[in-house]
Amino acid sequence: MTKIIRPGSGVLFMKVGTHAKEGLADIISRKSKEIDDAGFSLWGYGGNTCHPRTMVQPFADIFEQQDKPIHLVMEEMNSRHFAEQVRAEEYSSDGIIWKKIPDEINVLGSRFALVLKSLSTEEHKLSLNQTRVPVGPNAGRLGSRYIRGQVDKACLEVLEHPELSNEEDIKEVEINLVAEMDKPYAVFLRNNG
């Protein structure tokens, strides 16, 4: 266990790599500069397993009510995401009220984004069999049983002890990148083109 990954903490786990034709090292550099220049960054993503309104925001609310920070913990992977680098121009926490994305921030080729206030390369280990999905239709499911196949991200709560079972669910992942998330935690994106 670490200061970030400890019993009772909320982590949003995500596999990351090339996105919209941009390598991970370049993304990290750009996002770090955005945080320095704008005070926050938007980390783009897609898919519905971490939908802003039905998963990430309710998940964040649980830990916010306990005055606990929510961290995005990322495992580097080989990615084949070669979507076009279309820049989102607006973001919204509810899909109704839209705000202009500051000029200092570029979020590319994504439908949604996580709101980050810090980003750092760190080495951690996350035992997925010591996590559970706390919200949504898969609430209660062990993290090691949820993160399979095409599922590459999840809202997870770290448990006191690993769940013991006869199945081979013990899966420890290397965390290479950590970000502290900030309100509203996850947003919708759009461009006007």
C-alpha atoms as an extended CHARMM CRD file, in Angstrom:
* protein
*
       193  EXT
         1         1  MET       CA              0.0000000000        0.0000000000        0.0000000000  PROA      1               0.0000000000
         2         2  THR       CA              1.0670000000        3.5770000000       -0.6090000000  PROA      2               0.0000000000
         3         3  LYS       CA             -0.0940000000        7.0460000000        0.4030000000  PROA      3               0.0000000000
         4         4  ILE       CA             -2.3720000000        7.0740000000       -2.6550000000  PROA      4               0.0000000000
         5         5  ILE       CA             -3.3650000000        3.4120000000       -2.9060000000  PROA      5               0.0000000000
         6         6  ARG       CA             -4.5460000000        2.4910000000        0.5990000000  PROA      6               0.0000000000
         7         7  PRO       CA             -7.6800000000        0.9460000000        2.1310000000  PROA      7               0.0000000000
         8         8  GLY       CA            -10.6810000000        3.2270000000        1.8090000000  PROA      8               0.0000000000
         9         9  SER       CA             -9.2480000000        5.3330000000       -0.9980000000  PROA      9               0.0000000000
        10        10  GLY       CA            -11.0000000000        5.9980000000       -4.2790000000  PROA      10              0.0000000000
        11        11  VAL       CA             -8.9830000000        5.5470000000       -7.4560000000  PROA      11              0.0000000000
        12        12  LEU       CA            -10.0080000000        5.7940000000      -11.0480000000  PROA      12              0.0000000000
        13        13  PHE       CA             -7.9010000000        3.1950000000      -12.8310000000  PROA      13              0.0000000000
        14        14  MET       CA             -7.1230000000        3.6950000000      -16.5190000000  PROA      14              0.0000000000
        15        15  LYS       CA             -4.8480000000        2.0380000000      -19.0580000000  PROA      15              0.0000000000
        16        16  VAL       CA             -3.1080000000        4.7320000000      -21.1100000000  PROA      16              0.0000000000
        17        17  GLY       CA             -0.9060000000        5.0000000000      -24.1720000000  PROA      17              0.0000000000
        18        18  THR       CA             -0.9840000000        6.6040000000      -27.6000000000  PROA      18              0.0000000000
        19        19  HSD       CA             -4.1280000000        8.7080000000      -28.0150000000  PROA      19              0.0000000000
        20        20  ALA       CA             -5.2360000000       10.5490000000      -31.1420000000  PROA      20              0.0000000000
        21        21  LYS       CA             -1.8780000000        9.8350000000      -32.8100000000  PROA      21              0.0000000000
        22        22  GLU       CA              0.0880000000       11.3230000000      -29.8880000000  PROA      22              0.0000000000
        23        23  GLY       CA              2.5500000000        9.3070000000      -27.8090000000  PROA      23              0.0000000000
        24        24  LEU       CA              2.1540000000        9.0880000000      -24.0400000000  PROA      24              0.0000000000
        25        25  ALA       CA              5.3780000000       11.0200000000      -23.2570000000  PROA      25              0.0000000000
        26        26  ASP       CA              4.1480000000       13.9300000000      -25.3880000000  PROA      26              0.0000000000
        27        27  ILE       CA              0.7180000000       13.8080000000      -23.7370000000  PROA      27              0.0000000000
        28        28  ILE       CA              2.2800000000       13.8890000000      -20.2520000000  PROA      28              0.0000000000
        29        29  SER       CA              4.4630000000       16.8650000000      -21.1990000000  PROA      29              0.0000000000
        30        30  ARG       CA              1.5290000000       18.7560000000      -22.7100000000  PROA      30              0.0000000000
        31        31  LYS       CA             -0.8120000000       18.0180000000      -19.7730000000  PROA      31              0.0000000000
        32        32  SER       CA              1.8250000000       19.0810000000      -17.2110000000  PROA      32              0.0000000000
        33        33  LYS       CA              2.2420000000       22.3920000000      -19.0480000000  PROA      33              0.0000000000
        34        34  GLU       CA             -1.5520000000       22.8720000000      -19.1380000000  PROA      34              0.0000000000
        35        35  ILE       CA             -1.6880000000       22.4580000000      -15.3450000000  PROA      35              0.0000000000
        36        36  ASP       CA              1.1320000000       24.9960000000      -14.9510000000  PROA      36              0.0000000000
        37        37  ASP       CA             -0.4850000000       27.4820000000      -17.3480000000  PROA      37              0.0000000000
        38        38  ALA       CA             -4.2260000000       27.0710000000      -16.6470000000  PROA      38              0.0000000000
        39        39  GLY       CA             -4.2870000000       25.5530000000      -13.1430000000  PROA      39              0.0000000000
        40        40  PHE       CA             -5.9320000000       22.3610000000      -14.4050000000  PROA      40              0.0000000000
        41        41  SER       CA             -5.9910000000       19.9940000000      -17.3450000000  PROA      41              0.0000000000
        42        42  LEU       CA             -8.5580000000       17.8560000000      -19.1180000000  PROA      42              0.0000000000
        43        43  TRP       CA             -7.5070000000       14.2230000000      -19.6850000000  PROA      43              0.0000000000
        44        44  GLY       CA             -9.5590000000       12.9650000000      -22.6240000000  PROA      44              0.0000000000
        45        45  TYR       CA            -11.0530000000        9.4960000000      -22.9050000000  PROA      45              0.0000000000
        46        46  GLY       CA            -13.9340000000        7.5980000000      -24.4640000000  PROA      46              0.0000000000
        47        47  GLY       CA            -16.1550000000        4.6100000000      -23.7320000000  PROA      47              0.0000000000
        48        48  ASN       CA            -19.0410000000        4.3250000000      -21.2860000000  PROA      48              0.0000000000
        49        49  THR       CA            -17.4720000000        2.3780000000      -18.4090000000  PROA      49              0.0000000000
        50        50  CYS       CA            -16.5570000000        5.7250000000      -16.8090000000  PROA      50              0.0000000000
        51        51  HSD       CA            -19.4210000000        7.9000000000      -18.0520000000  PROA      51              0.0000000000
        52        52  PRO       CA            -19.1750000000       11.3850000000      -16.4510000000  PROA      52              0.0000000000
        53        53  ARG       CA            -22.7080000000       11.6160000000      -14.9880000000  PROA      53              0.0000000000
        54        54  THR       CA            -23.5300000000        7.9950000000      -14.1950000000  PROA      54              0.0000000000
        55        55  MET       CA            -20.1760000000        6.7150000000      -12.9570000000  PROA      55              0.0000000000
        56        56  VAL       CA            -17.3640000000        9.2080000000      -12.3000000000  PROA      56              0.0000000000
        57        57  GLN       CA            -19.3020000000       12.0410000000      -10.6480000000  PROA      57              0.0000000000
        58        58  PRO       CA            -21.3140000000        9.7340000000       -8.2970000000  PROA      58              0.0000000000
        59        59  PHE       CA            -18.0710000000        7.8910000000       -7.4820000000  PROA      59              0.0000000000
        60        60  ALA       CA            -16.2590000000       11.1620000000       -6.7200000000  PROA      60              0.0000000000
        61        61  ASP       CA            -19.1660000000       12.3670000000       -4.5590000000  PROA      61              0.0000000000
        62        62  ILE       CA            -18.7360000000        9.3510000000       -2.2370000000  PROA      62              0.0000000000
        63        63  PHE       CA            -15.1190000000       10.2020000000       -1.4840000000  PROA      63              0.0000000000
        64        64  GLU       CA            -15.5980000000       13.9690000000       -1.5240000000  PROA      64              0.0000000000
        65        65  GLN       CA            -18.1740000000       13.5980000000        1.2740000000  PROA      65              0.0000000000
        66        66  GLN       CA            -15.4570000000       11.8460000000        3.2990000000  PROA      66              0.0000000000
        67        67  ASP       CA            -12.9210000000       14.6140000000        2.5020000000  PROA      67              0.0000000000
        68        68  LYS       CA            -10.7800000000       12.1240000000        0.6070000000  PROA      68              0.0000000000
        69        69  PRO       CA             -8.9790000000       13.0230000000       -2.6170000000  PROA      69              0.0000000000
        70        70  ILE       CA             -9.7430000000       11.0700000000       -5.7820000000  PROA      70              0.0000000000
        71        71  HSD       CA             -6.7530000000        9.9560000000       -7.8200000000  PROA      71              0.0000000000
        72        72  LEU       CA             -6.4600000000        8.8340000000      -11.3880000000  PROA      72              0.0000000000
        73        73  VAL       CA             -3.9520000000        5.9740000000      -11.4350000000  PROA      73              0.0000000000
        74        74  MET       CA             -2.6720000000        4.9260000000      -14.8390000000  PROA      74              0.0000000000
        75        75  GLU       CA             -1.0100000000        1.8420000000      -16.2460000000  PROA      75              0.0000000000
        76        76  GLU       CA              0.9700000000        2.3520000000      -19.4370000000  PROA      76              0.0000000000
        77        77  MET       CA             -0.0080000000        0.0610000000      -22.2960000000  PROA      77              0.0000000000
        78        78  ASN       CA              0.5080000000       -0.2790000000      -26.0220000000  PROA      78              0.0000000000
        79        79  SER       CA             -2.3720000000        1.5670000000      -27.6050000000  PROA      79              0.0000000000
        80        80  ARG       CA             -3.6520000000        1.7460000000      -31.1510000000  PROA      80              0.0000000000
        81        81  HSD       CA             -5.7810000000        4.8660000000      -30.7250000000  PROA      81              0.0000000000
        82        82  PHE       CA             -5.1820000000        6.7350000000      -33.9410000000  PROA      82              0.0000000000
        83        83  ALA       CA             -8.3050000000        8.9010000000      -34.1100000000  PROA      83              0.0000000000
        84        84  GLU       CA             -7.9640000000       12.3370000000      -35.6500000000  PROA      84              0.0000000000
        85        85  GLN       CA             -6.6110000000       15.1210000000      -33.4620000000  PROA      85              0.0000000000
        86        86  VAL       CA             -9.8650000000       17.0610000000      -33.3100000000  PROA      86              0.0000000000
        87        87  ARG       CA             -9.6640000000       19.6160000000      -30.4830000000  PROA      87              0.0000000000
        88        88  ALA       CA            -12.6750000000       19.9260000000      -28.2090000000  PROA      88              0.0000000000
        89        89  GLU       CA            -13.7860000000       23.5480000000      -27.8460000000  PROA      89              0.0000000000
        90        90  GLU       CA            -16.2660000000       23.2780000000      -24.9630000000  PROA      90              0.0000000000
        91        91  TYR       CA            -16.8280000000       21.1850000000      -21.8510000000  PROA      91              0.0000000000
        92        92  SER       CA            -19.8130000000       20.5610000000      -19.5880000000  PROA      92              0.0000000000
        93        93  SER       CA            -20.3130000000       18.7440000000      -16.2990000000  PROA      93              0.0000000000
        94        94  ASP       CA            -23.9800000000       18.0490000000      -17.0580000000  PROA      94              0.0000000000
        95        95  GLY       CA            -24.3380000000       18.1380000000      -20.8640000000  PROA      95              0.0000000000
        96        96  ILE       CA            -26.5600000000       21.2240000000      -20.5890000000  PROA      96              0.0000000000
        97        97  ILE       CA            -24.4070000000       24.1980000000      -19.5730000000  PROA      97              0.0000000000
        98        98  TRP       CA            -21.2690000000       24.4670000000      -21.7250000000  PROA      98              0.0000000000
        99        99  LYS       CA            -18.0600000000       26.4260000000      -21.0700000000  PROA      99              0.0000000000
       100       100  LYS       CA            -15.2530000000       27.3280000000      -23.4420000000  PROA      100             0.0000000000
       101       101  ILE       CA            -12.0980000000       25.2810000000      -22.9300000000  PROA      101             0.0000000000
       102       102  PRO       CA             -9.2620000000       27.6980000000      -22.0850000000  PROA      102             0.0000000000
       103       103  ASP       CA             -6.8200000000       28.3080000000      -24.9370000000  PROA      103             0.0000000000
       104       104  GLU       CA             -4.0020000000       26.8020000000      -22.8310000000  PROA      104             0.0000000000
       105       105  ILE       CA             -5.7510000000       23.4100000000      -22.7750000000  PROA      105             0.0000000000
       106       106  ASN       CA             -5.9350000000       21.0110000000      -25.7110000000  PROA      106             0.0000000000
       107       107  VAL       CA             -8.0360000000       17.8790000000      -25.3540000000  PROA      107             0.0000000000
       108       108  LEU       CA             -7.9500000000       15.8500000000      -28.5450000000  PROA      108             0.0000000000
       109       109  GLY       CA            -10.0040000000       13.0400000000      -30.0900000000  PROA      109             0.0000000000
       110       110  SER       CA            -12.2190000000       12.4180000000      -27.0340000000  PROA      110             0.0000000000
       111       111  ARG       CA            -15.8800000000       12.4240000000      -25.9700000000  PROA      111             0.0000000000
       112       112  PHE       CA            -15.2250000000       12.8910000000      -22.2480000000  PROA      112             0.0000000000
       113       113  ALA       CA            -12.4370000000       14.2150000000      -20.0180000000  PROA      113             0.0000000000
       114       114  LEU       CA            -11.2850000000       13.9230000000      -16.4270000000  PROA      114             0.0000000000
       115       115  VAL       CA            -10.4280000000       17.1570000000      -14.6120000000  PROA      115             0.0000000000
       116       116  LEU       CA             -6.8880000000       17.0540000000      -13.2060000000  PROA      116             0.0000000000
       117       117  LYS       CA             -5.1420000000       19.4390000000      -10.8290000000  PROA      117             0.0000000000
       118       118  SER       CA             -1.8190000000       17.5760000000      -10.6710000000  PROA      118             0.0000000000
       119       119  LEU       CA              0.0300000000       14.9790000000      -12.7180000000  PROA      119             0.0000000000
       120       120  SER       CA              3.2000000000       13.0620000000      -11.8820000000  PROA      120             0.0000000000
       121       121  THR       CA              5.1100000000        9.9830000000      -12.9170000000  PROA      121             0.0000000000
       122       122  GLU       CA              5.1840000000        7.6320000000       -9.9320000000  PROA      122             0.0000000000
       123       123  GLU       CA              5.6560000000        3.9350000000       -9.3620000000  PROA      123             0.0000000000
       124       124  HSD       CA              2.9140000000        2.0930000000       -7.4870000000  PROA      124             0.0000000000
       125       125  LYS       CA              1.3730000000       -1.3490000000       -7.5350000000  PROA      125             0.0000000000
       126       126  LEU       CA             -2.3910000000       -1.7980000000       -7.5330000000  PROA      126             0.0000000000
       127       127  SER       CA             -3.7800000000       -5.2100000000       -6.5890000000  PROA      127             0.0000000000
       128       128  LEU       CA             -7.0430000000       -5.3550000000       -8.5100000000  PROA      128             0.0000000000
       129       129  ASN       CA             -8.2440000000       -8.2170000000       -6.2750000000  PROA      129             0.0000000000
       130       130  GLN       CA             -8.1010000000       -5.7090000000       -3.3990000000  PROA      130             0.0000000000
       131       131  THR       CA            -10.5170000000       -3.2930000000       -5.0910000000  PROA      131             0.0000000000
       132       132  ARG       CA            -14.2600000000       -3.1410000000       -5.7480000000  PROA      132             0.0000000000
       133       133  VAL       CA            -16.4550000000       -1.1230000000       -8.0750000000  PROA      133             0.0000000000
       134       134  PRO       CA            -18.4900000000        1.0710000000       -5.6510000000  PROA      134             0.0000000000
       135       135  VAL       CA            -21.0940000000        2.5670000000       -8.0360000000  PROA      135             0.0000000000
       136       136  GLY       CA            -23.1690000000        1.7370000000      -11.0880000000  PROA      136             0.0000000000
       137       137  PRO       CA            -24.5150000000       -1.5150000000      -12.4830000000  PROA      137             0.0000000000
       138       138  ASN       CA            -21.3400000000       -3.4120000000      -11.5030000000  PROA      138             0.0000000000
       139       139  ALA       CA            -21.2610000000       -2.1400000000       -7.9060000000  PROA      139             0.0000000000
       140       140  GLY       CA            -19.7100000000       -4.7420000000       -5.6270000000  PROA      140             0.0000000000
       141       141  ARG       CA            -17.7740000000       -6.4950000000       -8.3930000000  PROA      141             0.0000000000
       142       142  LEU       CA            -14.1510000000       -7.2010000000       -7.6120000000  PROA      142             0.0000000000
       143       143  GLY       CA            -11.7880000000       -5.0090000000       -9.6430000000  PROA      143             0.0000000000
       144       144  SER       CA             -9.8400000000       -8.0170000000      -10.9400000000  PROA      144             0.0000000000
       145       145  ARG       CA            -13.0610000000       -9.4770000000      -12.3350000000  PROA      145             0.0000000000
       146       146  TYR       CA            -14.1740000000       -6.1650000000      -13.8330000000  PROA      146             0.0000000000
       147       147  ILE       CA            -10.9350000000       -5.1050000000      -15.5890000000  PROA      147             0.0000000000
       148       148  ARG       CA            -10.9030000000       -7.7540000000      -18.3140000000  PROA      148             0.0000000000
       149       149  GLY       CA            -11.0330000000       -7.9010000000      -22.0700000000  PROA      149             0.0000000000
       150       150  GLN       CA            -11.9350000000       -4.5280000000      -23.5440000000  PROA      150             0.0000000000
       151       151  VAL       CA            -12.5480000000       -2.8540000000      -20.1480000000  PROA      151             0.0000000000
       152       152  ASP       CA             -9.6010000000       -0.4880000000      -19.6880000000  PROA      152             0.0000000000
       153       153  LYS       CA            -10.8510000000        1.8850000000      -16.9970000000  PROA      153             0.0000000000
       154       154  ALA       CA            -12.8530000000        1.7230000000      -13.7760000000  PROA      154             0.0000000000
       155       155  CYS       CA            -13.8930000000        3.6160000000      -10.6790000000  PROA      155             0.0000000000
       156       156  LEU       CA            -12.5400000000        1.5510000000       -7.7820000000  PROA      156             0.0000000000
       157       157  GLU       CA            -12.4410000000        1.5810000000       -3.9930000000  PROA      157             0.0000000000
       158       158  VAL       CA             -9.3770000000        0.0360000000       -2.3420000000  PROA      158             0.0000000000
       159       159  LEU       CA            -10.3280000000       -2.6710000000        0.1890000000  PROA      159             0.0000000000
       160       160  GLU       CA             -8.6860000000       -3.5040000000        3.5230000000  PROA      160             0.0000000000
       161       161  HSD       CA             -7.6660000000       -6.9910000000        2.3380000000  PROA      161             0.0000000000
       162       162  PRO       CA             -7.5600000000       -8.8480000000       -0.9690000000  PROA      162             0.0000000000
       163       163  GLU       CA            -10.5390000000      -11.0720000000       -1.6100000000  PROA      163             0.0000000000
       164       164  LEU       CA             -9.4930000000      -14.6880000000       -1.4680000000  PROA      164             0.0000000000
       165       165  SER       CA            -10.9980000000      -17.0820000000       -3.9750000000  PROA      165             0.0000000000
       166       166  ASN       CA            -10.2150000000      -20.2730000000       -5.8230000000  PROA      166             0.0000000000
       167       167  GLU       CA            -10.2260000000      -18.3900000000       -9.1010000000  PROA      167             0.0000000000
       168       168  GLU       CA             -7.0770000000      -16.8480000000      -10.4650000000  PROA      168             0.0000000000
       169       169  ASP       CA             -8.1870000000      -13.2520000000      -10.0150000000  PROA      169             0.0000000000
       170       170  ILE       CA             -5.0220000000      -11.9900000000       -8.3650000000  PROA      170             0.0000000000
       171       171  LYS       CA             -3.8980000000       -9.2790000000      -10.7110000000  PROA      171             0.0000000000
       172       172  GLU       CA             -1.3600000000       -6.6780000000       -9.6990000000  PROA      172             0.0000000000
       173       173  VAL       CA             -0.8200000000       -3.8440000000      -12.1350000000  PROA      173             0.0000000000
       174       174  GLU       CA              2.0670000000       -1.4030000000      -12.3860000000  PROA      174             0.0000000000
       175       175  ILE       CA              0.9380000000        2.2030000000      -11.9750000000  PROA      175             0.0000000000
       176       176  ASN       CA              3.2370000000        4.5920000000      -13.8410000000  PROA      176             0.0000000000
       177       177  LEU       CA              1.3180000000        7.8560000000      -13.7550000000  PROA      177             0.0000000000
       178       178  VAL       CA             -0.8340000000        9.4990000000      -11.0510000000  PROA      178             0.0000000000
       179       179  ALA       CA             -3.0740000000       12.5580000000      -11.1100000000  PROA      179             0.0000000000
       180       180  GLU       CA             -5.1900000000       14.1770000000       -8.4340000000  PROA      180             0.0000000000
       181       181  MET       CA             -8.6500000000       14.8950000000       -9.7820000000  PROA      181             0.0000000000
       182       182  ASP       CA            -10.6700000000       18.0500000000       -9.1480000000  PROA      182             0.0000000000
       183       183  LYS       CA            -14.3120000000       19.1490000000       -9.3550000000  PROA      183             0.0000000000
       184       184  PRO       CA            -16.4040000000       18.4170000000      -11.3970000000  PROA      184             0.0000000000
       185       185  TYR       CA            -14.1220000000       15.3520000000      -11.8890000000  PROA      185             0.0000000000
       186       186  ALA       CA            -15.4610000000       14.3080000000      -15.3190000000  PROA      186             0.0000000000
       187       187  VAL       CA            -16.9660000000       16.3390000000      -18.1570000000  PROA      187             0.0000000000
       188       188  PHE       CA            -18.5350000000       16.0000000000      -21.5850000000  PROA      188             0.0000000000
       189       189  LEU       CA            -16.6700000000       17.4750000000      -24.5570000000  PROA      189             0.0000000000
       190       190  ARG       CA            -17.7730000000       18.9400000000      -27.8610000000  PROA      190             0.0000000000
       191       191  ASN       CA            -16.4470000000       20.9720000000      -30.7390000000  PROA      191             0.0000000000
       192       192  ASN       CA            -18.4100000000       23.3610000000      -32.8800000000  PROA      192             0.0000000000
       193       193  GLY       CA            -17.1600000000       21.9980000000      -36.1950000000  PROA      193             0.0000000000
